[in-house]
């Protein structure tokens, strides 16, 4: 199926948004992506669409793995993030094995809290928060 001009334009817009983003903005995009994929996984589990649930839980796991791998451990707060991401990663594996919506809901709440705190940190550091 060929890609429409509108789809090409949207893809270019998304690419430009990512390429022009600062580190804090990219982190926010990752949090938003994780939340989006968790929501999709939750709906897929509700509809008993196991492949779609698996795919979106795995996308969330990859985001968490990326966030963990980019932590700068010379800062004390990085250990707190490592602990959170490690816990979330374990819960995602469990959710994927059991397709348990309660675990997805729990992880989603954690991701919303982390995202909201990140937005506050960005604002406190005078970083413009777009689309927030």
Backbone as CSV, one residue per row, in Angstrom:
resi,resn,N_x,N_y,N_z,CA_x,CA_y,CA_z,C_x,C_y,C_z
1,UNK,0.850,-1.174,0.000,0.000,0.000,0.000,0.899,1.242,0.000
2,UNK,0.759,2.122,-0.965,1.595,3.324,-1.046,1.270,4.308,0.082
3,UNK,2.283,5.070,0.443,2.132,6.078,1.492,1.579,7.349,0.863
4,UNK,0.555,7.895,1.495,-0.075,9.102,0.967,0.816,10.321,1.236
5,UNK,0.609,11.403,0.489,1.364,12.636,0.757,1.156,13.141,2.184
6,UNK,-0.049,12.982,2.709,-0.318,13.429,4.078,0.485,12.601,5.079
7,UNK,0.574,11.279,4.844,1.357,10.422,5.734,2.839,10.782,5.657
8,UNK,3.326,11.081,4.455,4.725,11.484,4.299,4.997,12.798,5.037
9,UNK,4.085,13.731,4.907,4.245,15.029,5.572,4.241,14.862,7.089
10,UNK,3.354,14.027,7.599,3.286,13.797,9.044,4.568,13.125,9.535
11,UNK,5.062,12.148,8.782,6.298,11.465,9.158,7.464,12.456,9.188
12,UNK,7.517,13.355,8.219,8.572,14.358,8.187,8.459,15.311,9.368
13,UNK,7.220,15.706,9.698,6.982,16.577,10.847,7.477,15.915,12.128
14,UNK,7.123,14.630,12.318,7.533,13.904,13.517,9.058,13.785,13.567
15,UNK,9.680,13.508,12.433,11.127,13.395,12.373,11.785,14.724,12.738
16,UNK,11.270,15.819,12.188,11.820,17.140,12.496,11.647,17.481,13.966
17,UNK,10.520,17.094,14.542,10.260,17.363,15.956,11.290,16.652,16.825
18,UNK,11.580,15.401,16.505,12.560,14.631,17.268,13.958,15.189,17.052
19,UNK,14.313,15.448,15.813,15.668,15.904,15.499,15.961,17.285,16.091
20,UNK,14.943,18.091,16.280,15.147,19.428,16.820,14.939,19.520,18.321
21,UNK,14.674,18.409,18.958,14.367,18.423,20.384,15.635,18.413,21.231
22,UNK,15.538,19.040,22.394,16.628,19.003,23.368,16.575,17.670,24.119
23,UNK,17.611,17.391,24.906,17.638,16.170,25.712,16.420,16.035,26.616
24,UNK,16.088,17.086,27.368,14.900,16.996,28.222,13.611,16.778,27.429
25,UNK,13.505,17.409,26.259,12.312,17.220,25.421,12.238,15.785,24.899
26,UNK,13.381,15.220,24.533,13.398,13.834,24.056,12.965,12.885,25.177
27,UNK,13.421,13.151,26.383,13.010,12.325,27.521,11.503,12.405,27.709
28,UNK,10.963,13.599,27.600,9.513,13.774,27.716,8.794,12.998,26.608
29,UNK,9.326,13.041,25.386,8.723,12.284,24.283,8.745,10.784,24.577
30,UNK,9.817,10.308,25.176,9.898,8.890,25.524,8.850,8.531,26.572
31,UNK,8.693,9.388,27.574,7.654,9.136,28.582,6.271,9.116,27.923
32,UNK,6.025,10.082,27.055,4.728,10.128,26.356,4.522,8.877,25.501
33,UNK,5.574,8.435,24.842,5.479,7.230,24.027,5.171,6.004,24.871
34,UNK,5.843,5.886,26.015,5.591,4.748,26.904,4.134,4.729,27.355
35,UNK,3.616,5.886,27.707,2.212,5.985,28.142,1.282,5.600,26.997
36,UNK,1.579,6.089,25.808,0.752,5.753,24.634,0.744,4.246,24.391
37,UNK,1.915,3.633,24.427,1.992,2.194,24.168,1.319,1.384,25.269
38,UNK,1.398,1.859,26.508,0.697,1.176,27.601,-0.814,1.241,27.394
39,UNK,-1.304,2.392,26.958,-2.739,2.534,26.691,-3.182,1.592,25.569
40,UNK,-2.371,1.500,24.524,-2.700,0.592,23.420,-2.678,-0.854,23.907
41,UNK,-1.668,-1.206,24.703,-1.574,-2.573,25.228,-2.779,-2.900,26.094
42,UNK,-3.186,-1.953,26.921,-4.344,-2.172,27.792,-5.604,-2.439,26.965
43,UNK,-5.833,-1.630,25.941,-7.002,-1.840,25.080,-6.906,-3.173,24.341
44,UNK,-5.695,-3.534,23.926,-5.513,-4.802,23.212,-5.810,-5.989,24.131
45,UNK,-5.368,-5.898,25.382,-5.665,-6.982,26.324,-7.166,-7.086,26.538
46,UNK,-7.811,-5.933,26.673,-9.269,-5.923,26.861,-9.971,-6.618,25.687
47,UNK,-9.434,-6.429,24.486,-10.041,-7.026,23.286,-9.472,-8.412,22.980
48,UNK,-8.633,-8.907,23.891,-8.004,-10.219,23.727,-7.137,-10.291,22.465
49,UNK,-6.536,-9.170,22.094,-5.619,-9.104,20.954,-4.197,-9.274,21.501
50,UNK,-3.820,-10.525,21.730,-2.547,-10.840,22.372,-1.338,-10.322,21.583
51,UNK,-1.284,-10.501,20.265,-0.114,-9.990,19.532,0.058,-8.464,19.658
52,UNK,-1.035,-7.740,19.589,-0.952,-6.275,19.700,-0.545,-5.867,21.114
53,UNK,-1.069,-6.570,22.116,-0.682,-6.283,23.502,0.813,-6.528,23.676
54,UNK,1.279,-7.664,23.197,2.699,-8.018,23.304,3.570,-6.962,22.628
55,UNK,3.200,-6.592,21.407,3.978,-5.614,20.640,4.120,-4.294,21.400
56,UNK,3.036,-3.830,21.992,3.078,-2.520,22.661,3.711,-2.583,24.039
57,UNK,3.596,-3.705,24.718,4.339,-3.861,25.973,5.830,-3.896,25.668
58,UNK,6.212,-4.581,24.600,7.623,-4.635,24.203,8.150,-3.242,23.823
59,UNK,7.339,-2.450,23.163,7.752,-1.080,22.836,8.017,-0.298,24.124
60,UNK,7.154,-0.475,25.106,7.343,0.208,26.389,8.607,-0.299,27.071
61,UNK,8.827,-1.607,27.037,10.038,-2.181,27.631,11.289,-1.586,26.983
62,UNK,11.281,-1.439,25.660,12.444,-0.874,24.958,12.685,0.576,25.382
63,UNK,11.618,1.325,25.583,11.777,2.709,26.057,12.406,2.716,27.446
64,UNK,11.899,1.874,28.331,12.442,1.814,29.693,13.907,1.382,29.646
65,UNK,14.231,0.382,28.829,15.628,-0.059,28.692,16.508,1.082,28.206
66,UNK,16.018,1.843,27.228,16.794,2.971,26.715,17.021,4.009,27.823
67,UNK,15.962,4.330,28.558,16.094,5.305,29.639,17.106,4.825,30.685
68,UNK,17.060,3.539,31.005,18.018,2.974,31.976,19.446,3.078,31.453
69,UNK,19.622,2.774,30.183,20.967,2.762,29.606,21.566,4.149,29.438
70,UNK,20.746,5.178,29.489,21.263,6.534,29.310,21.441,7.273,30.631
71,UNK,21.197,6.599,31.742,21.392,7.243,33.044,22.874,7.541,33.271
72,UNK,23.151,8.719,33.807,24.522,9.095,34.160,24.684,8.830,35.660
73,UNK,25.299,7.707,35.982,25.350,7.240,37.366,26.268,8.068,38.257
74,UNK,26.925,9.089,37.710,27.748,9.940,38.581,26.874,10.874,39.428
75,UNK,25.589,10.945,39.094,24.655,11.747,39.872,23.838,10.829,40.782
76,UNK,23.698,11.217,42.042,23.005,10.376,43.026,21.570,10.058,42.609
77,UNK,20.892,11.021,42.003,19.491,10.823,41.615,19.351,9.728,40.557
78,UNK,20.418,9.461,39.825,20.358,8.426,38.786,20.035,7.064,39.390
79,UNK,20.512,6.795,40.606,20.208,5.517,41.249,18.714,5.400,41.532
80,UNK,18.083,6.515,41.888,16.629,6.500,42.111,15.901,6.152,40.810
81,UNK,16.339,6.756,39.710,15.739,6.440,38.411,16.006,4.987,38.035
82,UNK,17.219,4.520,38.286,17.559,3.118,38.001,16.610,2.186,38.757
83,UNK,16.373,2.479,40.019,15.474,1.641,40.818,14.052,1.658,40.250
84,UNK,13.569,2.847,39.877,12.218,2.949,39.299,12.131,2.202,37.985
85,UNK,13.093,2.454,37.092,13.063,1.813,35.783,13.207,0.299,35.906
86,UNK,14.041,-0.150,36.827,14.221,-1.586,37.033,12.903,-2.225,37.480
87,UNK,12.234,-1.586,38.432,10.950,-2.099,38.908,9.923,-2.123,37.775
88,UNK,9.829,-1.026,37.044,8.877,-0.934,35.938,9.194,-1.996,34.888
89,UNK,10.458,-2.195,34.589,10.848,-3.214,33.630,10.405,-4.607,34.064
90,UNK,10.601,-4.927,35.342,10.165,-6.235,35.859,8.656,-6.389,35.756
91,UNK,7.934,-5.326,36.079,6.469,-5.379,36.019,5.980,-5.532,34.582
92,UNK,6.670,-4.901,33.647,6.296,-5.043,32.236,6.487,-6.475,31.754
93,UNK,7.571,-7.099,32.166,7.790,-8.504,31.798,6.657,-9.355,32.358
94,UNK,6.318,-9.112,33.618,5.221,-9.856,34.241,3.899,-9.600,33.515
95,UNK,3.643,-8.344,33.179,2.405,-7.999,32.464,2.360,-8.685,31.107
96,UNK,3.508,-8.763,30.450,3.538,-9.376,29.133,3.326,-10.883,29.220
97,UNK,3.842,-11.494,30.256,3.669,-12.940,30.427,2.224,-13.298,30.771
98,UNK,1.579,-12.449,31.569,0.238,-12.773,32.073,-0.878,-12.013,31.371
99,UNK,-0.519,-10.972,30.617,-1.492,-10.069,29.979,-2.469,-9.545,31.030
100,UNK,-1.892,-9.070,32.135,-2.647,-8.595,33.287,-2.859,-7.088,33.186
101,UNK,-4.106,-6.688,33.023,-4.428,-5.266,32.877,-4.137,-4.481,34.148
102,UNK,-4.245,-5.115,35.317,-3.955,-4.408,36.570,-2.497,-3.970,36.623
103,UNK,-1.605,-4.810,36.126,-0.190,-4.437,36.103,0.030,-3.303,35.117
104,UNK,-0.612,-3.377,33.964,-0.500,-2.294,32.979,-0.984,-0.981,33.589
105,UNK,-2.105,-1.036,34.303,-2.642,0.163,34.958,-1.655,0.711,35.981
106,UNK,-1.059,-0.183,36.774,-0.076,0.244,37.777,1.120,0.925,37.119
107,UNK,1.669,0.287,36.094,2.834,0.846,35.406,2.466,2.177,34.755
108,UNK,1.280,2.260,34.183,0.834,3.496,33.553,0.756,4.634,34.577
109,UNK,0.272,4.330,35.776,0.229,5.353,36.837,1.635,5.825,37.178
110,UNK,2.570,4.880,37.283,3.964,5.262,37.561,4.515,6.143,36.444
111,UNK,4.242,5.763,35.197,4.766,6.536,34.066,4.164,7.936,34.024
112,UNK,2.877,8.061,34.350,2.259,9.393,34.404,2.911,10.239,35.497
113,UNK,3.168,9.632,36.651,3.786,10.375,37.753,5.193,10.826,37.378
114,UNK,5.966,9.924,36.782,7.325,10.266,36.358,7.286,11.374,35.309
115,UNK,6.376,11.234,34.343,6.252,12.234,33.287,5.869,13.594,33.870
116,UNK,4.878,13.608,34.755,4.433,14.872,35.337,5.542,15.529,36.153
117,UNK,6.308,14.733,36.885,7.441,15.286,37.637,8.509,15.826,36.691
118,UNK,8.720,15.126,35.580,9.704,15.588,34.598,9.287,16.936,34.018
119,UNK,8.013,17.092,33.727,7.514,18.373,33.213,7.786,19.477,34.232
120,UNK,7.560,19.199,35.502,7.813,20.207,36.546,9.300,20.555,36.621
121,UNK,10.167,19.566,36.494,11.616,19.815,36.487,11.984,20.686,35.289
122,UNK,11.406,20.376,34.142,11.683,21.182,32.953,11.250,22.630,33.170
123,UNK,10.054,22.815,33.711,9.551,24.172,33.955,10.431,24.901,34.977
124,UNK,10.844,24.199,36.024,11.680,24.803,37.063,13.041,25.232,36.508
125,UNK,13.471,24.594,35.438,14.741,24.921,34.806,14.568,25.776,33.560
126,UNK,13.384,26.386,33.456,13.059,27.290,32.348,13.218,26.634,30.980
127,UNK,12.887,25.360,30.916,12.876,24.653,29.633,11.445,24.677,29.128
128,UNK,11.275,25.191,27.942,9.934,25.315,27.372,9.352,23.931,27.154
129,UNK,8.166,23.712,27.708,7.489,22.431,27.569,6.415,22.608,26.498
130,UNK,6.665,21.988,25.345,5.720,22.086,24.227,4.704,20.967,24.349
131,UNK,3.469,21.248,24.025,2.384,20.256,24.002,2.141,19.635,25.379
132,UNK,2.511,20.295,26.428,2.269,19.710,27.758,1.189,20.448,28.489
